Amino acid sequence: MNRRSSRPRPAVSMICAVSPSAVPELKTHASRGAPCRYNHAVFFVYMVRCSDGTLYTGFARDPHARVGVHNSGKGAKYTRSRLPVSLVYVEECESLSAALKRERQLKPWRRAKKEALVAGEATA
């Protein structure tokens, strides 16, 4: 018997904490009539500033909702002890692979280079 098949799956919940003013265009989902805030084929790399001033880099489909998850204490282990966090940088990527590669590129950067990226001075 496969051990994986006998394990219960955890419940998944989504948090939609994006204010309409944060997203310029709100499209309507055809079947539900609910607003669609992001194209879910697109991924984002984001940086949040923690309460101690450090920067955390991650990827998500909806970066604003992900910040809500971080602030609820259910996000990354690094941010749990550094709450609250605030979103300071978002970069759109065309695929999950591109987002993971970009996150992997940004994570080892020194603080000064990340701060320059947040300020709009660095691009590479």
Secondary structure, DSSP 8 states (H G I E B T S, - for coil): --TGGGS------------GGGSS--EE-TTT--EE-S-TT-EEEEEEE-TTS-EEEEEESSHHHHHHHHHTT-S-HHHHTS---EEEEEEEESSHHHHHHHHHHHTTS-HHHHHHHHHT----
